Every structure is written in structure tokens, then in C-alpha cells.
Amino acid sequence: MSKLGKTNAAFKLIEEGDKILVGLSGGKDSLTMIHAMKEQQRRAPFEFEFIAVTVGYGMGENFDALAKHCEENGIKHLIRDTKTYELAKEKIRKNSSFCSFFSRMRRGYLYSVAQELGCNKVALGHHMDDAAESFFMNFIYNGQLRSLAPKYTAANGLVVIRPLIQMRERQLRAFVVDNNIEAIGDEACPAMRFDVKMPHARENTKKMLSKMELEFPQLFTSLNAAFKNISVDSFFMQED
């Protein structure tokens, strides 16, 4: 909560009067986030509200346990069923990448629900490991210096925030384990039902960062600092 508070203060993520949609997949990251948001409500010197929203892909998922968990902890929760799985059969070619398709569809549904509910912000559960992986994936595979912003405004006017962006993935994993919270894992991944190429870029990047951290234990601390200390004029900027 100390780290969450500092992140919030630095980037002004959660503010007075906000109505926030929190994407809840049921994984360790989003489960940690809803509990952190609930505690933030109790601690913050201002009022805001949030609702957890789970997007179903139309694969016959059972979210009963997730709904019960939210009810028991006094967290507003909405499940939005979609036909993403059926659409994917038509849109995704054999042996093609699928992650970006499901990600785009899920994000689109979250935005739509947020607008329906009158929310002004959408909270996503990305953490520091996600930001580091995205940075190196963009650097190595796309030739871009790009990562995950703590806060940005989408084209539709919604403000997207990432309250856990300065947390390590292992902290979030420890939270659900220490509190005996049942998290949804890779078994819910739509890829398990498709004959598609498993994404290798992120897995390779994870392994690379793991090796680097063994040699440079302060790697993620340095990356966190570097993402806030960017010298744009030191790169190869072309004149207009």
C-alpha cells in the first residue's frame, strides 16, 4: 500500500470523485488490484468509487467463485459475456498470433462498459515486470523505445491508469498466496483451445530479463528510475 500510495501521488492516478472501472480477469494481478483499490478507498483522504468488470470470451467460463469472492469482500462486480471466442475462429488464421486479438477485444469491451456505467477511468493490472518486458520487446522486435504509461487518455476520452505499475510481479503473486486467494491461471487462456503458434517474444524476453537480474540485482530498480528520466535529445532525432 505504501508503494501504491507513492505511485498514485506521483502520477495522480486516482482522484477525488473518480468512478473507476477495474478490469478483473481473476488472475493474481487483477485480484491484487481490486483489494488494493478497496484498501485505498478506506485510506484515501478523498472519495472515489470503483467497480470490477470481468469480460467472458464465450468459452463457457465459470466465474461463480470470482463473483462470490467479490461479494464476500464487498466489491462491486459485473460480468460481461461476449462472443470473442466465436469471432476469433473466423478472424485468427491457423498458426497466427492470437494474443493481440484477444487483448484488443477485451480492452474494447472494458471501454464500452466503462462508458455505459459513466466511469471516467479504467484501471488495468499491469506491473513493473510487464513494463520492462514491453520496453525490451519493442526495442528488440519493433525498433521502438516504448513501454507502458502509468496514465494516459484513450481516443474515446477515458483515462487509463495502471496503479500497480511500480510493483514487481512476485509481490502480486505473494499477495494471493499469502492470503489464500484462488487465482485463475493459464488454464483460462483462449490459446489452449486453438491450434495457434504460442507467443515466443514475451517468453523469450522474460527469460532474458531473469538472467540479467541475476547478474544485475538492481536491474528493475534502475529501469523504474530510467523510465522517469528520459533524455530525448540524446537520441537520433531528425530535424523537422
C-alpha atoms as an extended CHARMM CRD file, in Angstrom:
* protein
*
       240  EXT
         1         1  MET       CA              0.0000000000        0.0000000000        0.0000000000  PROA      1               0.0000000000
         2         2  SER       CA              2.9620000000        2.3080000000        0.6010000000  PROA      2               0.0000000000
         3         3  LYS       CA              4.1910000000        1.7500000000       -2.9550000000  PROA      3               0.0000000000
         4         4  LEU       CA              0.6550000000        2.1460000000       -4.3150000000  PROA      4               0.0000000000
         5         5  GLY       CA              0.2560000000        5.4450000000       -2.4700000000  PROA      5               0.0000000000
         6         6  LYS       CA              3.5540000000        6.7830000000       -3.7990000000  PROA      6               0.0000000000
         7         7  THR       CA              2.6620000000        5.7230000000       -7.3530000000  PROA      7               0.0000000000
         8         8  ASN       CA             -0.7240000000        7.3750000000       -7.0450000000  PROA      8               0.0000000000
         9         9  ALA       CA              0.7860000000       10.6030000000       -5.7020000000  PROA      9               0.0000000000
        10        10  ALA       CA              3.4600000000       10.7170000000       -8.4120000000  PROA      10              0.0000000000
        11        11  PHE       CA              1.1160000000       10.2280000000      -11.3560000000  PROA      11              0.0000000000
        12        12  LYS       CA             -2.2530000000       11.4030000000       -9.9360000000  PROA      12              0.0000000000
        13        13  LEU       CA             -3.9380000000        8.1470000000      -10.9030000000  PROA      13              0.0000000000
        14        14  ILE       CA             -6.9180000000        8.1240000000       -8.5050000000  PROA      14              0.0000000000
        15        15  GLU       CA             -8.5280000000       11.4410000000       -7.6670000000  PROA      15              0.0000000000
        16        16  GLU       CA            -11.4970000000       12.9610000000       -5.8870000000  PROA      16              0.0000000000
        17        17  GLY       CA            -14.8210000000       11.9340000000       -7.4040000000  PROA      17              0.0000000000
        18        18  ASP       CA            -13.4240000000        9.3170000000       -9.7770000000  PROA      18              0.0000000000
        19        19  LYS       CA            -15.6190000000        6.4540000000      -10.9050000000  PROA      19              0.0000000000
        20        20  ILE       CA            -13.2290000000        3.7260000000      -11.9940000000  PROA      20              0.0000000000
        21        21  LEU       CA            -13.8040000000        0.5070000000      -13.9130000000  PROA      21              0.0000000000
        22        22  VAL       CA            -11.2410000000       -2.0910000000      -12.8150000000  PROA      22              0.0000000000
        23        23  GLY       CA            -10.5390000000       -4.8850000000      -15.2820000000  PROA      23              0.0000000000
        24        24  LEU       CA            -10.8150000000       -8.1510000000      -13.3210000000  PROA      24              0.0000000000
        25        25  SER       CA             -9.6560000000      -11.2600000000      -15.1760000000  PROA      25              0.0000000000
        26        26  GLY       CA             -9.3560000000      -13.2860000000      -11.9840000000  PROA      26              0.0000000000
        27        27  GLY       CA             -5.5890000000      -13.6200000000      -12.2880000000  PROA      27              0.0000000000
        28        28  LYS       CA             -3.1740000000      -12.6930000000       -9.4970000000  PROA      28              0.0000000000
        29        29  ASP       CA             -2.5580000000       -9.1700000000      -10.8320000000  PROA      29              0.0000000000
        30        30  SER       CA             -6.1620000000       -8.0370000000      -11.1020000000  PROA      30              0.0000000000
        31        31  LEU       CA             -7.1570000000       -9.7660000000       -7.8470000000  PROA      31              0.0000000000
        32        32  THR       CA             -4.4060000000       -7.9020000000       -6.0230000000  PROA      32              0.0000000000
        33        33  MET       CA             -5.5630000000       -4.6810000000       -7.6490000000  PROA      33              0.0000000000
        34        34  ILE       CA             -9.1920000000       -4.8930000000       -6.5100000000  PROA      34              0.0000000000
        35        35  HSD       CA             -8.0850000000       -5.4940000000       -2.9240000000  PROA      35              0.0000000000
        36        36  ALA       CA             -5.5760000000       -2.6430000000       -3.1510000000  PROA      36              0.0000000000
        37        37  MET       CA             -8.2900000000       -0.3530000000       -4.5200000000  PROA      37              0.0000000000
        38        38  LYS       CA            -10.6420000000       -1.3850000000       -1.7090000000  PROA      38              0.0000000000
        39        39  GLU       CA             -7.9810000000       -0.5670000000        0.8810000000  PROA      39              0.0000000000
        40        40  GLN       CA             -7.1660000000        2.6820000000       -0.9270000000  PROA      40              0.0000000000
        41        41  GLN       CA            -10.8270000000        3.6670000000       -0.5820000000  PROA      41              0.0000000000
        42        42  ARG       CA            -10.5290000000        3.2130000000        3.1640000000  PROA      42              0.0000000000
        43        43  ARG       CA             -7.2650000000        5.1360000000        3.4840000000  PROA      43              0.0000000000
        44        44  ALA       CA             -7.6130000000        7.9570000000        0.9660000000  PROA      44              0.0000000000
        45        45  PRO       CA             -8.4930000000       11.4550000000        2.2540000000  PROA      45              0.0000000000
        46        46  PHE       CA            -10.9780000000       11.7650000000       -0.6170000000  PROA      46              0.0000000000
        47        47  GLU       CA            -13.8510000000        9.7530000000       -2.0420000000  PROA      47              0.0000000000
        48        48  PHE       CA            -13.8920000000        7.6740000000       -5.2030000000  PROA      48              0.0000000000
        49        49  GLU       CA            -15.7510000000        4.5890000000       -6.3460000000  PROA      49              0.0000000000
        50        50  PHE       CA            -14.8660000000        1.5900000000       -8.4530000000  PROA      50              0.0000000000
        51        51  ILE       CA            -16.4750000000       -1.4720000000       -9.9680000000  PROA      51              0.0000000000
        52        52  ALA       CA            -14.6830000000       -4.6450000000      -11.0420000000  PROA      52              0.0000000000
        53        53  VAL       CA            -15.6490000000       -5.8780000000      -14.5140000000  PROA      53              0.0000000000
        54        54  THR       CA            -14.8910000000       -9.3360000000      -15.8780000000  PROA      54              0.0000000000
        55        55  VAL       CA            -15.0780000000       -9.9640000000      -19.6300000000  PROA      55              0.0000000000
        56        56  GLY       CA            -16.0440000000      -13.5010000000      -20.6320000000  PROA      56              0.0000000000
        57        57  TYR       CA            -14.9160000000      -14.7650000000      -24.0200000000  PROA      57              0.0000000000
        58        58  GLY       CA            -17.9290000000      -17.0150000000      -24.5870000000  PROA      58              0.0000000000
        59        59  MET       CA            -15.9800000000      -20.2210000000      -23.8970000000  PROA      59              0.0000000000
        60        60  GLY       CA            -18.3140000000      -21.4420000000      -21.1750000000  PROA      60              0.0000000000
        61        61  GLU       CA            -16.1990000000      -19.8920000000      -18.4050000000  PROA      61              0.0000000000
        62        62  ASN       CA            -17.4490000000      -20.2580000000      -14.8530000000  PROA      62              0.0000000000
        63        63  PHE       CA            -16.9230000000      -17.0830000000      -12.8380000000  PROA      63              0.0000000000
        64        64  ASP       CA            -19.0140000000      -18.1710000000       -9.8390000000  PROA      64              0.0000000000
        65        65  ALA       CA            -16.0120000000      -18.3520000000       -7.5000000000  PROA      65              0.0000000000
        66        66  LEU       CA            -14.7940000000      -14.9380000000       -8.6540000000  PROA      66              0.0000000000
        67        67  ALA       CA            -18.2380000000      -13.3980000000       -8.1780000000  PROA      67              0.0000000000
        68        68  LYS       CA            -18.5110000000      -14.9510000000       -4.7170000000  PROA      68              0.0000000000
        69        69  HSD       CA            -15.0620000000      -13.6260000000       -3.7560000000  PROA      69              0.0000000000
        70        70  CYS       CA            -16.0840000000      -10.0880000000       -4.7340000000  PROA      70              0.0000000000
        71        71  GLU       CA            -19.3860000000      -10.3530000000       -2.8740000000  PROA      71              0.0000000000
        72        72  GLU       CA            -17.6880000000      -11.6190000000        0.2890000000  PROA      72              0.0000000000
        73        73  ASN       CA            -15.2370000000       -8.7150000000        0.1870000000  PROA      73              0.0000000000
        74        74  GLY       CA            -17.7860000000       -6.0010000000       -0.5460000000  PROA      74              0.0000000000
        75        75  ILE       CA            -16.5180000000       -5.3040000000       -4.0560000000  PROA      75              0.0000000000
        76        76  LYS       CA            -18.9990000000       -4.3520000000       -6.7830000000  PROA      76              0.0000000000
        77        77  HSD       CA            -18.6060000000       -6.7950000000       -9.6450000000  PROA      77              0.0000000000
        78        78  LEU       CA            -20.0960000000       -7.1090000000      -13.1250000000  PROA      78              0.0000000000
        79        79  ILE       CA            -19.5880000000       -9.9030000000      -15.6610000000  PROA      79              0.0000000000
        80        80  ARG       CA            -19.9250000000       -9.0330000000      -19.3390000000  PROA      80              0.0000000000
        81        81  ASP       CA            -20.3060000000      -12.0400000000      -21.6330000000  PROA      81              0.0000000000
        82        82  THR       CA            -19.0720000000      -11.6800000000      -25.2110000000  PROA      82              0.0000000000
        83        83  LYS       CA            -18.6740000000      -13.7790000000      -28.3550000000  PROA      83              0.0000000000
        84        84  THR       CA            -14.9580000000      -13.1470000000      -28.7010000000  PROA      84              0.0000000000
        85        85  TYR       CA            -14.1610000000      -16.8480000000      -28.8960000000  PROA      85              0.0000000000
        86        86  GLU       CA            -16.5130000000      -17.3680000000      -31.8570000000  PROA      86              0.0000000000
        87        87  LEU       CA            -15.1930000000      -14.2640000000      -33.5800000000  PROA      87              0.0000000000
        88        88  ALA       CA            -11.6390000000      -15.4890000000      -33.0890000000  PROA      88              0.0000000000
        89        89  LYS       CA            -12.3970000000      -18.6800000000      -35.0420000000  PROA      89              0.0000000000
        90        90  GLU       CA            -13.1370000000      -16.5150000000      -38.0590000000  PROA      90              0.0000000000
        91        91  LYS       CA            -10.5020000000      -13.8250000000      -37.5580000000  PROA      91              0.0000000000
        92        92  ILE       CA             -7.4380000000      -15.7820000000      -36.4360000000  PROA      92              0.0000000000
        93        93  ARG       CA             -5.7050000000      -17.8260000000      -39.1050000000  PROA      93              0.0000000000
        94        94  LYS       CA             -4.0470000000      -21.1440000000      -38.2980000000  PROA      94              0.0000000000
        95        95  ASN       CA             -0.5820000000      -20.7520000000      -36.7580000000  PROA      95              0.0000000000
        96        96  SER       CA             -1.0630000000      -16.9910000000      -36.3680000000  PROA      96              0.0000000000
        97        97  SER       CA             -0.6840000000      -14.8370000000      -33.2750000000  PROA      97              0.0000000000
        98        98  PHE       CA             -3.7700000000      -14.5570000000      -31.0740000000  PROA      98              0.0000000000
        99        99  CYS       CA             -2.7390000000      -12.5070000000      -28.0070000000  PROA      99              0.0000000000
       100       100  SER       CA             -3.1610000000       -9.1050000000      -29.6300000000  PROA      100             0.0000000000
       101       101  PHE       CA             -6.6100000000      -10.0170000000      -30.9560000000  PROA      101             0.0000000000
       102       102  PHE       CA             -7.9880000000      -11.0740000000      -27.5620000000  PROA      102             0.0000000000
       103       103  SER       CA             -6.2830000000       -8.1490000000      -25.8640000000  PROA      103             0.0000000000
       104       104  ARG       CA             -7.7990000000       -5.6130000000      -28.2650000000  PROA      104             0.0000000000
       105       105  MET       CA            -11.2470000000       -7.1520000000      -27.9660000000  PROA      105             0.0000000000
       106       106  ARG       CA            -11.1070000000       -7.2950000000      -24.1630000000  PROA      106             0.0000000000
       107       107  ARG       CA             -9.9180000000       -3.6900000000      -23.9350000000  PROA      107             0.0000000000
       108       108  GLY       CA            -12.6930000000       -2.5850000000      -26.2970000000  PROA      108             0.0000000000
       109       109  TYR       CA            -15.3670000000       -4.2570000000      -24.1700000000  PROA      109             0.0000000000
       110       110  LEU       CA            -13.9430000000       -2.7170000000      -20.9900000000  PROA      110             0.0000000000
       111       111  TYR       CA            -14.0740000000        0.7280000000      -22.5990000000  PROA      111             0.0000000000
       112       112  SER       CA            -17.6720000000        0.1810000000      -23.7090000000  PROA      112             0.0000000000
       113       113  VAL       CA            -18.8070000000       -0.9420000000      -20.2640000000  PROA      113             0.0000000000
       114       114  ALA       CA            -16.9720000000        1.9800000000      -18.6550000000  PROA      114             0.0000000000
       115       115  GLN       CA            -18.8800000000        4.4150000000      -20.8410000000  PROA      115             0.0000000000
       116       116  GLU       CA            -22.1730000000        2.6360000000      -20.1550000000  PROA      116             0.0000000000
       117       117  LEU       CA            -21.6070000000        2.8990000000      -16.3990000000  PROA      117             0.0000000000
       118       118  GLY       CA            -20.4900000000        6.5240000000      -16.5050000000  PROA      118             0.0000000000
       119       119  CYS       CA            -16.9170000000        5.7520000000      -15.4400000000  PROA      119             0.0000000000
       120       120  ASN       CA            -14.2340000000        8.3120000000      -16.2100000000  PROA      120             0.0000000000
       121       121  LYS       CA            -11.2700000000        5.9520000000      -15.7230000000  PROA      121             0.0000000000
       122       122  VAL       CA            -10.2810000000        2.3580000000      -16.4810000000  PROA      122             0.0000000000
       123       123  ALA       CA             -7.7230000000        0.6280000000      -14.2490000000  PROA      123             0.0000000000
       124       124  LEU       CA             -5.5400000000       -2.1580000000      -15.6470000000  PROA      124             0.0000000000
       125       125  GLY       CA             -3.3640000000       -4.5380000000      -13.6320000000  PROA      125             0.0000000000
       126       126  HSD       CA             -0.0190000000       -4.1730000000      -15.3960000000  PROA      126             0.0000000000
       127       127  HSD       CA              3.0600000000       -4.2550000000      -13.1490000000  PROA      127             0.0000000000
       128       128  MET       CA              6.7530000000       -3.3270000000      -13.4150000000  PROA      128             0.0000000000
       129       129  ASP       CA              7.6930000000       -6.6540000000      -15.0000000000  PROA      129             0.0000000000
       130       130  ASP       CA              5.0970000000       -6.0160000000      -17.7370000000  PROA      130             0.0000000000
       131       131  ALA       CA              6.5370000000       -2.5460000000      -18.3490000000  PROA      131             0.0000000000
       132       132  ALA       CA             10.0940000000       -3.8940000000      -18.5730000000  PROA      132             0.0000000000
       133       133  GLU       CA              9.0700000000       -6.7160000000      -20.8930000000  PROA      133             0.0000000000
       134       134  SER       CA              7.1340000000       -4.3460000000      -23.1500000000  PROA      134             0.0000000000
       135       135  PHE       CA             10.1220000000       -1.9950000000      -23.3110000000  PROA      135             0.0000000000
       136       136  PHE       CA             12.5670000000       -4.7000000000      -24.3880000000  PROA      136             0.0000000000
       137       137  MET       CA             10.0750000000       -6.3440000000      -26.7740000000  PROA      137             0.0000000000
       138       138  ASN       CA              9.5100000000       -3.0190000000      -28.5210000000  PROA      138             0.0000000000
       139       139  PHE       CA             13.2600000000       -2.3410000000      -28.5250000000  PROA      139             0.0000000000
       140       140  ILE       CA             14.3160000000       -5.7480000000      -29.8810000000  PROA      140             0.0000000000
       141       141  TYR       CA             11.4260000000       -6.7110000000      -32.1600000000  PROA      141             0.0000000000
       142       142  ASN       CA              9.9630000000       -3.3550000000      -33.2650000000  PROA      142             0.0000000000
       143       143  GLY       CA             12.8750000000       -0.9180000000      -33.0980000000  PROA      143             0.0000000000
       144       144  GLN       CA             10.9680000000        1.3980000000      -30.7510000000  PROA      144             0.0000000000
       145       145  LEU       CA             11.6870000000        2.9060000000      -27.3430000000  PROA      145             0.0000000000
       146       146  ARG       CA              8.2470000000        2.3660000000      -25.8440000000  PROA      146             0.0000000000
       147       147  SER       CA              6.8170000000        0.9610000000      -22.6190000000  PROA      147             0.0000000000
       148       148  LEU       CA              3.5860000000        1.1410000000      -20.5380000000  PROA      148             0.0000000000
       149       149  ALA       CA              2.4970000000        4.5340000000      -19.2310000000  PROA      149             0.0000000000
       150       150  PRO       CA              1.1250000000        4.7750000000      -15.6790000000  PROA      150             0.0000000000
       151       151  LYS       CA             -1.6190000000        7.0390000000      -17.0410000000  PROA      151             0.0000000000
       152       152  TYR       CA             -2.8460000000        8.0660000000      -20.4700000000  PROA      152             0.0000000000
       153       153  THR       CA             -6.0050000000        9.2450000000      -22.1890000000  PROA      153             0.0000000000
       154       154  ALA       CA             -7.5470000000        6.8900000000      -24.7500000000  PROA      154             0.0000000000
       155       155  ALA       CA             -9.0120000000        8.1280000000      -28.0260000000  PROA      155             0.0000000000
       156       156  ASN       CA            -12.5200000000        7.8670000000      -26.5670000000  PROA      156             0.0000000000
       157       157  GLY       CA            -11.6520000000       10.2400000000      -23.7230000000  PROA      157             0.0000000000
       158       158  LEU       CA            -11.3670000000        7.6240000000      -20.9730000000  PROA      158             0.0000000000
       159       159  VAL       CA             -8.3320000000        7.9220000000      -18.7340000000  PROA      159             0.0000000000
       160       160  VAL       CA             -6.4690000000        4.6070000000      -18.3970000000  PROA      160             0.0000000000
       161       161  ILE       CA             -4.4780000000        4.0720000000      -15.2100000000  PROA      161             0.0000000000
       162       162  ARG       CA             -2.1000000000        1.3630000000      -14.0050000000  PROA      162             0.0000000000
       163       163  PRO       CA             -1.9930000000        1.5570000000      -10.1750000000  PROA      163             0.0000000000
       164       164  LEU       CA              0.3770000000       -1.4410000000       -9.8630000000  PROA      164             0.0000000000
       165       165  ILE       CA              2.8860000000       -0.2830000000      -12.4680000000  PROA      165             0.0000000000
       166       166  GLN       CA              5.7340000000        0.1290000000       -9.9480000000  PROA      166             0.0000000000
       167       167  MET       CA              5.0930000000       -3.2420000000       -8.2550000000  PROA      167             0.0000000000
       168       168  ARG       CA              7.0460000000       -6.3990000000       -9.0450000000  PROA      168             0.0000000000
       169       169  GLU       CA              5.1410000000       -9.4250000000      -10.3090000000  PROA      169             0.0000000000
       170       170  ARG       CA              6.4730000000      -11.5220000000       -7.4350000000  PROA      170             0.0000000000
       171       171  GLN       CA              4.8600000000       -9.1270000000       -4.9410000000  PROA      171             0.0000000000
       172       172  LEU       CA              1.4530000000       -9.6910000000       -6.5260000000  PROA      172             0.0000000000
       173       173  ARG       CA              1.9740000000      -13.4440000000       -6.6080000000  PROA      173             0.0000000000
       174       174  ALA       CA              2.9270000000      -13.3880000000       -2.9310000000  PROA      174             0.0000000000
       175       175  PHE       CA             -0.2160000000      -11.4370000000       -2.0450000000  PROA      175             0.0000000000
       176       176  VAL       CA             -2.6300000000      -14.0400000000       -3.4150000000  PROA      176             0.0000000000
       177       177  VAL       CA             -0.5820000000      -16.9350000000       -1.9860000000  PROA      177             0.0000000000
       178       178  ASP       CA             -0.2190000000      -15.3960000000        1.4810000000  PROA      178             0.0000000000
       179       179  ASN       CA             -3.9400000000      -14.6080000000        1.6310000000  PROA      179             0.0000000000
       180       180  ASN       CA             -5.0830000000      -17.9650000000        0.2000000000  PROA      180             0.0000000000
       181       181  ILE       CA             -6.8930000000      -16.2900000000       -2.6870000000  PROA      181             0.0000000000
       182       182  GLU       CA             -7.7710000000      -18.5990000000       -5.5630000000  PROA      182             0.0000000000
       183       183  ALA       CA             -6.4660000000      -17.0190000000       -8.7600000000  PROA      183             0.0000000000
       184       184  ILE       CA             -7.2720000000      -18.0280000000      -12.3250000000  PROA      184             0.0000000000
       185       185  GLY       CA             -4.1310000000      -19.1510000000      -14.1460000000  PROA      185             0.0000000000
       186       186  ASP       CA             -3.0630000000      -20.1200000000      -17.6580000000  PROA      186             0.0000000000
       187       187  GLU       CA             -5.8310000000      -22.7120000000      -17.8490000000  PROA      187             0.0000000000
       188       188  ALA       CA             -8.2050000000      -19.8850000000      -18.8040000000  PROA      188             0.0000000000
       189       189  CYS       CA             -6.0370000000      -18.7750000000      -21.7330000000  PROA      189             0.0000000000
       190       190  PRO       CA             -8.0130000000      -18.9930000000      -25.0200000000  PROA      190             0.0000000000
       191       191  ALA       CA             -4.8670000000      -20.2750000000      -26.7550000000  PROA      191             0.0000000000
       192       192  MET       CA             -5.4090000000      -23.6480000000      -25.1170000000  PROA      192             0.0000000000
       193       193  ARG       CA             -8.3750000000      -24.1580000000      -27.4550000000  PROA      193             0.0000000000
       194       194  PHE       CA             -6.7480000000      -23.0050000000      -30.6620000000  PROA      194             0.0000000000
       195       195  ASP       CA             -4.2180000000      -24.6040000000      -32.9530000000  PROA      195             0.0000000000
       196       196  VAL       CA             -2.0780000000      -21.4840000000      -32.9440000000  PROA      196             0.0000000000
       197       197  LYS       CA              1.5460000000      -20.5420000000      -32.5620000000  PROA      197             0.0000000000
       198       198  MET       CA              2.3280000000      -19.8500000000      -28.9130000000  PROA      198             0.0000000000
       199       199  PRO       CA              3.7620000000      -16.3300000000      -28.4490000000  PROA      199             0.0000000000
       200       200  HSD       CA              7.5170000000      -16.6160000000      -28.0670000000  PROA      200             0.0000000000
       201       201  ALA       CA              8.5890000000      -12.9680000000      -27.8840000000  PROA      201             0.0000000000
       202       202  ARG       CA              7.3240000000      -12.3110000000      -24.3570000000  PROA      202             0.0000000000
       203       203  GLU       CA              8.5430000000      -15.6520000000      -23.0340000000  PROA      203             0.0000000000
       204       204  ASN       CA             11.9950000000      -15.0520000000      -24.5070000000  PROA      204             0.0000000000
       205       205  THR       CA             12.0540000000      -11.5550000000      -23.0250000000  PROA      205             0.0000000000
       206       206  LYS       CA             11.0560000000      -12.8830000000      -19.5880000000  PROA      206             0.0000000000
       207       207  LYS       CA             13.9360000000      -15.3540000000      -19.6740000000  PROA      207             0.0000000000
       208       208  MET       CA             16.3740000000      -12.6780000000      -20.8150000000  PROA      208             0.0000000000
       209       209  LEU       CA             15.3530000000      -10.2980000000      -18.0140000000  PROA      209             0.0000000000
       210       210  SER       CA             15.5570000000      -13.1050000000      -15.4690000000  PROA      210             0.0000000000
       211       211  LYS       CA             19.1640000000      -13.8070000000      -16.4970000000  PROA      211             0.0000000000
       212       212  MET       CA             20.0170000000      -10.1080000000      -16.4870000000  PROA      212             0.0000000000
       213       213  GLU       CA             18.5690000000       -9.6440000000      -12.9980000000  PROA      213             0.0000000000
       214       214  LEU       CA             20.7520000000      -12.4570000000      -11.6670000000  PROA      214             0.0000000000
       215       215  GLU       CA             23.8270000000      -10.5690000000      -12.8550000000  PROA      215             0.0000000000
       216       216  PHE       CA             22.4500000000       -7.0890000000      -12.0780000000  PROA      216             0.0000000000
       217       217  PRO       CA             20.1690000000       -7.3750000000       -8.9980000000  PROA      217             0.0000000000
       218       218  GLN       CA             19.2250000000       -3.6760000000       -9.2190000000  PROA      218             0.0000000000
       219       219  LEU       CA             18.0140000000       -4.0390000000      -12.8220000000  PROA      219             0.0000000000
       220       220  PHE       CA             14.3220000000       -3.3300000000      -12.2090000000  PROA      220             0.0000000000
       221       221  THR       CA             15.0650000000       -0.5200000000       -9.7510000000  PROA      221             0.0000000000
       222       222  SER       CA             17.2200000000        1.1070000000      -12.4210000000  PROA      222             0.0000000000
       223       223  LEU       CA             14.5910000000        0.5650000000      -15.1170000000  PROA      223             0.0000000000
       224       224  ASN       CA             11.9380000000        2.1510000000      -12.9100000000  PROA      224             0.0000000000
       225       225  ALA       CA             14.1720000000        5.1880000000      -12.4380000000  PROA      225             0.0000000000
       226       226  ALA       CA             15.1460000000        5.3010000000      -16.1310000000  PROA      226             0.0000000000
       227       227  PHE       CA             11.5170000000        5.3320000000      -17.2870000000  PROA      227             0.0000000000
       228       228  LYS       CA             11.1350000000        8.6430000000      -15.4150000000  PROA      228             0.0000000000
       229       229  ASN       CA             14.4800000000       10.0740000000      -16.5170000000  PROA      229             0.0000000000
       230       230  ILE       CA             14.4210000000       10.1480000000      -20.3110000000  PROA      230             0.0000000000
       231       231  SER       CA             16.8790000000       12.3470000000      -22.2230000000  PROA      231             0.0000000000
       232       232  VAL       CA             15.0660000000       12.6470000000      -25.5320000000  PROA      232             0.0000000000
       233       233  ASP       CA             17.6560000000       14.9790000000      -27.0480000000  PROA      233             0.0000000000
       234       234  SER       CA             20.3690000000       12.3130000000      -26.6970000000  PROA      234             0.0000000000
       235       235  PHE       CA             18.7440000000       10.0790000000      -29.3320000000  PROA      235             0.0000000000
       236       236  PHE       CA             18.8190000000       10.2560000000      -33.1230000000  PROA      236             0.0000000000
       237       237  MET       CA             16.1140000000       12.8840000000      -33.5590000000  PROA      237             0.0000000000
       238       238  GLN       CA             15.6790000000       14.1730000000      -37.1170000000  PROA      238             0.0000000000
       239       239  GLU       CA             15.1450000000       17.8440000000      -37.8500000000  PROA      239             0.0000000000
       240       240  ASP       CA             11.6590000000       18.8470000000      -39.0000000000  PROA      240             0.0000000000
